[in-house]
Amino acid sequence: MSVSKEVKRITTHILKSMKDNKEKISMLTAYDYSMAKILDDAGIDILLVGDSASNVMAGHETTLPITLDQMIYHASSVVRGVQKAFVVVDLPFGSYQGNSTKALESAIRIMKESGAHGVKLEGGSEIADSVIKILSAGIPVMGHLGLTPQSIYKFGTYTVRARDTEEAKKLKSDAKLLDKLGCFGIVLEKIPSKLAKTVSKSVSVPTIGIGAGPDTDGQVLVTHDLLGITKEFQPRFLRRYMELHEGIKDAVQDYIKDVKSNDFPNKSEAY
């Protein structure tokens, strides 16, 4: 009689322990059941249902158009494919900024309707009230500082953030604030490595870097970028582990050729 091994779910407590024990945290994006199941089977620690679905899945230029309903749909699909990973969901643009009551309502909808384990918000002191209110409901919150894509029209560019003294000072202050408020982690996007190292040492919770160098407590990439499904996006921080765009294209062209030549299906593939 075989005994199935119990899968231990990643929790905020485990993530904190990983930082304390200097064990790096792995994080990737997921938007659908099939990919989430593969990533979870591979042993990923955190799956981010990112508002990057707006770009990757829907083809929008920015993350701004995606709605709360659409994020809940993607998150629900991901949660159904996961046994181990911690699933965190981006609160989309317009669902939390400037209104802490709306932020709480948005976070509650995500948790109730998708079954996710936490939410992520962009910003520091500007969103403190929203963070406090969401945490007061017992919902885990992850912060996001540095390049915050929902503010792209304010920044006007996707270049590295916090190079100048004042912006770096604010980022350090915001990170300490998010830590003090009770966030379970902070994403640091596209900031100088030296600053990311300083911030990571200054907070008690894990930092997850993307374009922030090797000294954060973990790393995150968009899965479609890592696998080479997307081709246009080629920042310095991205390491492609596969070139699936060409592989998939070749496979589809072989299929088309076999259909056109009447080679598929053959006798062994028919009933």
Contacts in CASP RR format, 6 or more apart in sequence:
PFRMAT RR
TARGET T0000
AUTHOR 0000-0000-0000
METHOD contacts of the structure
MODEL  1
MSVSKEVKRITTHILKSMKDNKEKISMLTAYDYSMAKILDDAGIDILLVG
DSASNVMAGHETTLPITLDQMIYHASSVVRGVQKAFVVVDLPFGSYQGNS
TKALESAIRIMKESGAHGVKLEGGSEIADSVIKILSAGIPVMGHLGLTPQ
SIYKFGTYTVRARDTEEAKKLKSDAKLLDKLGCFGIVLEKIPSKLAKTVS
KSVSVPTIGIGAGPDTDGQVLVTHDLLGITKEFQPRFLRRYMELHEGIKD
AVQDYIKDVKSNDFPNKSEAY
7 83 0 8 1.000
7 84 0 8 1.000
8 14 0 8 1.000
8 84 0 8 1.000
9 83 0 8 1.000
9 84 0 8 1.000
9 86 0 8 1.000
10 45 0 8 1.000
10 46 0 8 1.000
10 84 0 8 1.000
10 85 0 8 1.000
10 86 0 8 1.000
11 86 0 8 1.000
11 117 0 8 1.000
12 86 0 8 1.000
12 140 0 8 1.000
12 184 0 8 1.000
15 25 0 8 1.000
15 45 0 8 1.000
15 46 0 8 1.000
15 86 0 8 1.000
15 184 0 8 1.000
15 185 0 8 1.000
15 206 0 8 1.000
16 184 0 8 1.000
16 204 0 8 1.000
16 205 0 8 1.000
16 206 0 8 1.000
18 24 0 8 1.000
18 25 0 8 1.000
18 45 0 8 1.000
18 206 0 8 1.000
18 217 0 8 1.000
19 25 0 8 1.000
19 205 0 8 1.000
19 206 0 8 1.000
19 217 0 8 1.000
24 217 0 8 1.000
24 218 0 8 1.000
24 219 0 8 1.000
25 45 0 8 1.000
25 46 0 8 1.000
25 206 0 8 1.000
25 208 0 8 1.000
25 217 0 8 1.000
25 218 0 8 1.000
25 219 0 8 1.000
26 43 0 8 1.000
26 44 0 8 1.000
26 45 0 8 1.000
26 46 0 8 1.000
26 218 0 8 1.000
26 219 0 8 1.000
27 44 0 8 1.000
27 45 0 8 1.000
27 46 0 8 1.000
27 47 0 8 1.000
27 48 0 8 1.000
27 208 0 8 1.000
27 218 0 8 1.000
27 219 0 8 1.000
27 220 0 8 1.000
28 39 0 8 1.000
28 44 0 8 1.000
28 46 0 8 1.000
28 47 0 8 1.000
28 48 0 8 1.000
28 220 0 8 1.000
28 221 0 8 1.000
28 222 0 8 1.000
28 223 0 8 1.000
28 226 0 8 1.000
29 47 0 8 1.000
29 48 0 8 1.000
29 49 0 8 1.000
29 50 0 8 1.000
29 52 0 8 1.000
29 53 0 8 1.000
29 56 0 8 1.000
29 220 0 8 1.000
29 221 0 8 1.000
29 222 0 8 1.000
29 223 0 8 1.000
29 224 0 8 1.000
30 36 0 8 1.000
30 39 0 8 1.000
30 47 0 8 1.000
30 48 0 8 1.000
30 49 0 8 1.000
30 78 0 8 1.000
30 223 0 8 1.000
31 49 0 8 1.000
31 50 0 8 1.000
31 53 0 8 1.000
31 56 0 8 1.000
31 57 0 8 1.000
31 74 0 8 1.000
31 77 0 8 1.000
31 78 0 8 1.000
32 57 0 8 1.000
32 74 0 8 1.000
32 77 0 8 1.000
32 78 0 8 1.000
33 77 0 8 1.000
33 78 0 8 1.000
33 80 0 8 1.000
33 81 0 8 1.000
35 223 0 8 1.000
36 47 0 8 1.000
36 77 0 8 1.000
36 78 0 8 1.000
36 79 0 8 1.000
36 80 0 8 1.000
36 81 0 8 1.000
36 82 0 8 1.000
36 85 0 8 1.000
37 81 0 8 1.000
37 82 0 8 1.000
39 47 0 8 1.000
39 85 0 8 1.000
39 223 0 8 1.000
40 47 0 8 1.000
40 81 0 8 1.000
40 82 0 8 1.000
40 83 0 8 1.000
40 84 0 8 1.000
40 85 0 8 1.000
43 84 0 8 1.000
43 85 0 8 1.000
44 85 0 8 1.000
45 85 0 8 1.000
45 86 0 8 1.000
46 85 0 8 1.000
46 86 0 8 1.000
46 87 0 8 1.000
46 88 0 8 1.000
46 208 0 8 1.000
46 220 0 8 1.000
47 78 0 8 1.000
47 82 0 8 1.000
47 85 0 8 1.000
47 86 0 8 1.000
47 87 0 8 1.000
47 88 0 8 1.000
48 88 0 8 1.000
48 89 0 8 1.000
48 90 0 8 1.000
48 120 0 8 1.000
48 220 0 8 1.000
49 71 0 8 1.000
49 74 0 8 1.000
49 75 0 8 1.000
49 78 0 8 1.000
49 87 0 8 1.000
49 88 0 8 1.000
49 89 0 8 1.000
49 90 0 8 1.000
49 114 0 8 1.000
49 116 0 8 1.000
50 71 0 8 1.000
50 74 0 8 1.000
50 89 0 8 1.000
50 90 0 8 1.000
50 120 0 8 1.000
51 63 0 8 1.000
51 66 0 8 1.000
51 71 0 8 1.000
51 90 0 8 1.000
51 92 0 8 1.000
51 93 0 8 1.000
51 149 0 8 1.000
51 150 0 8 1.000
52 63 0 8 1.000
52 90 0 8 1.000
52 149 0 8 1.000
52 222 0 8 1.000
53 66 0 8 1.000
53 70 0 8 1.000
53 71 0 8 1.000
53 74 0 8 1.000
54 60 0 8 1.000
54 62 0 8 1.000
54 63 0 8 1.000
54 64 0 8 1.000
54 65 0 8 1.000
54 66 0 8 1.000
54 92 0 8 1.000
55 61 0 8 1.000
55 62 0 8 1.000
55 63 0 8 1.000
56 222 0 8 1.000
56 224 0 8 1.000
56 230 0 8 1.000
57 74 0 8 1.000
58 65 0 8 1.000
58 66 0 8 1.000
58 70 0 8 1.000
60 66 0 8 1.000
62 149 0 8 1.000
62 152 0 8 1.000
62 153 0 8 1.000
63 90 0 8 1.000
63 92 0 8 1.000
63 93 0 8 1.000
63 149 0 8 1.000
63 150 0 8 1.000
63 152 0 8 1.000
64 93 0 8 1.000
64 150 0 8 1.000
64 152 0 8 1.000
64 153 0 8 1.000
66 92 0 8 1.000
66 93 0 8 1.000
67 92 0 8 1.000
68 91 0 8 1.000
68 92 0 8 1.000
68 95 0 8 1.000
68 106 0 8 1.000
68 109 0 8 1.000
68 110 0 8 1.000
70 92 0 8 1.000
71 89 0 8 1.000
71 90 0 8 1.000
71 91 0 8 1.000
71 92 0 8 1.000
71 110 0 8 1.000
72 109 0 8 1.000
72 110 0 8 1.000
72 113 0 8 1.000
72 114 0 8 1.000
75 87 0 8 1.000
75 89 0 8 1.000
75 110 0 8 1.000
75 114 0 8 1.000
75 115 0 8 1.000
75 116 0 8 1.000
76 113 0 8 1.000
76 114 0 8 1.000
76 115 0 8 1.000
78 87 0 8 1.000
78 114 0 8 1.000
78 116 0 8 1.000
79 87 0 8 1.000
79 114 0 8 1.000
79 115 0 8 1.000
79 116 0 8 1.000
86 117 0 8 1.000
86 118 0 8 1.000
87 115 0 8 1.000
87 116 0 8 1.000
87 117 0 8 1.000
87 118 0 8 1.000
88 116 0 8 1.000
88 117 0 8 1.000
88 118 0 8 1.000
88 119 0 8 1.000
88 120 0 8 1.000
88 140 0 8 1.000
88 142 0 8 1.000
89 110 0 8 1.000
89 114 0 8 1.000
89 116 0 8 1.000
89 118 0 8 1.000
89 119 0 8 1.000
89 120 0 8 1.000
90 119 0 8 1.000
90 120 0 8 1.000
91 103 0 8 1.000
91 106 0 8 1.000
91 107 0 8 1.000
91 110 0 8 1.000
91 119 0 8 1.000
91 120 0 8 1.000
91 121 0 8 1.000
92 150 0 8 1.000
93 150 0 8 1.000
95 102 0 8 1.000
95 103 0 8 1.000
95 106 0 8 1.000
96 102 0 8 1.000
96 103 0 8 1.000
96 106 0 8 1.000
96 107 0 8 1.000
96 121 0 8 1.000
96 127 0 8 1.000
96 130 0 8 1.000
97 103 0 8 1.000
97 126 0 8 1.000
97 127 0 8 1.000
97 130 0 8 1.000
97 150 0 8 1.000
98 126 0 8 1.000
98 127 0 8 1.000
98 129 0 8 1.000
98 130 0 8 1.000
99 130 0 8 1.000
100 129 0 8 1.000
100 130 0 8 1.000
100 132 0 8 1.000
100 133 0 8 1.000
101 133 0 8 1.000
103 121 0 8 1.000
103 127 0 8 1.000
103 129 0 8 1.000
103 130 0 8 1.000
103 133 0 8 1.000
103 134 0 8 1.000
104 130 0 8 1.000
104 133 0 8 1.000
104 134 0 8 1.000
104 136 0 8 1.000
104 137 0 8 1.000
106 119 0 8 1.000
107 118 0 8 1.000
107 119 0 8 1.000
107 134 0 8 1.000
107 137 0 8 1.000
107 139 0 8 1.000
107 141 0 8 1.000
108 137 0 8 1.000
108 139 0 8 1.000
110 116 0 8 1.000
110 118 0 8 1.000
110 119 0 8 1.000
111 118 0 8 1.000
111 119 0 8 1.000
111 139 0 8 1.000
117 140 0 8 1.000
118 139 0 8 1.000
118 140 0 8 1.000
118 141 0 8 1.000
118 142 0 8 1.000
119 134 0 8 1.000
119 139 0 8 1.000
119 140 0 8 1.000
119 141 0 8 1.000
119 142 0 8 1.000
120 141 0 8 1.000
120 142 0 8 1.000
120 143 0 8 1.000
120 144 0 8 1.000
120 187 0 8 1.000
121 127 0 8 1.000
121 130 0 8 1.000
121 131 0 8 1.000
121 134 0 8 1.000
121 141 0 8 1.000
121 142 0 8 1.000
121 143 0 8 1.000
121 144 0 8 1.000
122 143 0 8 1.000
122 144 0 8 1.000
122 145 0 8 1.000
122 148 0 8 1.000
122 149 0 8 1.000
122 150 0 8 1.000
122 151 0 8 1.000
123 143 0 8 1.000
123 144 0 8 1.000
123 145 0 8 1.000
123 148 0 8 1.000
123 174 0 8 1.000
124 143 0 8 1.000
124 145 0 8 1.000
124 174 0 8 1.000
124 177 0 8 1.000
124 178 0 8 1.000
125 173 0 8 1.000
125 174 0 8 1.000
125 177 0 8 1.000
128 177 0 8 1.000
128 181 0 8 1.000
131 141 0 8 1.000
131 143 0 8 1.000
131 178 0 8 1.000
131 181 0 8 1.000
131 182 0 8 1.000
131 183 0 8 1.000
132 181 0 8 1.000
134 141 0 8 1.000
135 141 0 8 1.000
135 181 0 8 1.000
135 182 0 8 1.000
135 183 0 8 1.000
140 184 0 8 1.000
141 181 0 8 1.000
141 182 0 8 1.000
141 183 0 8 1.000
141 184 0 8 1.000
142 183 0 8 1.000
142 184 0 8 1.000
142 185 0 8 1.000
142 186 0 8 1.000
142 187 0 8 1.000
143 178 0 8 1.000
143 183 0 8 1.000
143 185 0 8 1.000
143 186 0 8 1.000
143 187 0 8 1.000
144 186 0 8 1.000
144 187 0 8 1.000
144 189 0 8 1.000
145 171 0 8 1.000
145 174 0 8 1.000
145 175 0 8 1.000
145 178 0 8 1.000
145 186 0 8 1.000
145 187 0 8 1.000
145 188 0 8 1.000
145 189 0 8 1.000
145 191 0 8 1.000
145 199 0 8 1.000
146 161 0 8 1.000
146 162 0 8 1.000
146 171 0 8 1.000
146 188 0 8 1.000
146 189 0 8 1.000
146 190 0 8 1.000
146 191 0 8 1.000
147 155 0 8 1.000
147 158 0 8 1.000
147 160 0 8 1.000
147 161 0 8 1.000
147 189 0 8 1.000
147 190 0 8 1.000
147 191 0 8 1.000
148 189 0 8 1.000
149 158 0 8 1.000
149 189 0 8 1.000
152 158 0 8 1.000
155 161 0 8 1.000
158 190 0 8 1.000
159 190 0 8 1.000
160 190 0 8 1.000
160 191 0 8 1.000
160 192 0 8 1.000
161 167 0 8 1.000
161 171 0 8 1.000
161 189 0 8 1.000
161 190 0 8 1.000
161 191 0 8 1.000
162 168 0 8 1.000
162 170 0 8 1.000
162 171 0 8 1.000
162 191 0 8 1.000
162 192 0 8 1.000
162 195 0 8 1.000
163 192 0 8 1.000
168 191 0 8 1.000
168 192 0 8 1.000
168 195 0 8 1.000
171 191 0 8 1.000
171 195 0 8 1.000
171 199 0 8 1.000
172 195 0 8 1.000
172 198 0 8 1.000
172 199 0 8 1.000
172 202 0 8 1.000
175 186 0 8 1.000
175 188 0 8 1.000
175 199 0 8 1.000
175 202 0 8 1.000
175 203 0 8 1.000
175 207 0 8 1.000
176 202 0 8 1.000
176 203 0 8 1.000
178 185 0 8 1.000
178 186 0 8 1.000
178 203 0 8 1.000
178 205 0 8 1.000
179 186 0 8 1.000
179 203 0 8 1.000
179 204 0 8 1.000
179 205 0 8 1.000
182 205 0 8 1.000
183 205 0 8 1.000
184 205 0 8 1.000
184 206 0 8 1.000
185 205 0 8 1.000
185 206 0 8 1.000
185 207 0 8 1.000
185 208 0 8 1.000
186 199 0 8 1.000
186 203 0 8 1.000
186 205 0 8 1.000
186 206 0 8 1.000
186 207 0 8 1.000
186 208 0 8 1.000
187 207 0 8 1.000
187 208 0 8 1.000
187 209 0 8 1.000
187 210 0 8 1.000
187 220 0 8 1.000
188 196 0 8 1.000
188 199 0 8 1.000
188 200 0 8 1.000
188 207 0 8 1.000
188 208 0 8 1.000
188 209 0 8 1.000
188 210 0 8 1.000
188 212 0 8 1.000
188 216 0 8 1.000
189 209 0 8 1.000
189 210 0 8 1.000
189 211 0 8 1.000
189 212 0 8 1.000
190 210 0 8 1.000
190 211 0 8 1.000
190 212 0 8 1.000
190 237 0 8 1.000
191 211 0 8 1.000
191 212 0 8 1.000
192 212 0 8 1.000
193 212 0 8 1.000
193 213 0 8 1.000
193 214 0 8 1.000
193 215 0 8 1.000
196 207 0 8 1.000
196 209 0 8 1.000
196 212 0 8 1.000
196 213 0 8 1.000
196 215 0 8 1.000
196 216 0 8 1.000
197 213 0 8 1.000
197 215 0 8 1.000
197 216 0 8 1.000
199 207 0 8 1.000
200 207 0 8 1.000
200 215 0 8 1.000
200 216 0 8 1.000
200 217 0 8 1.000
206 217 0 8 1.000
206 218 0 8 1.000
207 216 0 8 1.000
207 217 0 8 1.000
207 218 0 8 1.000
208 216 0 8 1.000
208 217 0 8 1.000
208 218 0 8 1.000
208 219 0 8 1.000
208 220 0 8 1.000
209 216 0 8 1.000
209 218 0 8 1.000
209 219 0 8 1.000
209 220 0 8 1.000
210 219 0 8 1.000
210 220 0 8 1.000
210 221 0 8 1.000
210 237 0 8 1.000
211 235 0 8 1.000
211 236 0 8 1.000
211 237 0 8 1.000
212 237 0 8 1.000
213 237 0 8 1.000
221 238 0 8 1.000
221 239 0 8 1.000
222 230 0 8 1.000
222 233 0 8 1.000
224 230 0 8 1.000
225 233 0 8 1.000
225 238 0 8 1.000
225 240 0 8 1.000
226 238 0 8 1.000
226 239 0 8 1.000
226 240 0 8 1.000
226 241 0 8 1.000
226 242 0 8 1.000
227 240 0 8 1.000
227 241 0 8 1.000
227 242 0 8 1.000
227 244 0 8 1.000
228 240 0 8 1.000
228 242 0 8 1.000
228 243 0 8 1.000
228 244 0 8 1.000
228 245 0 8 1.000
229 244 0 8 1.000
229 245 0 8 1.000
229 248 0 8 1.000
230 245 0 8 1.000
231 245 0 8 1.000
255 264 0 8 1.000
257 263 0 8 1.000
258 264 0 8 1.000
END
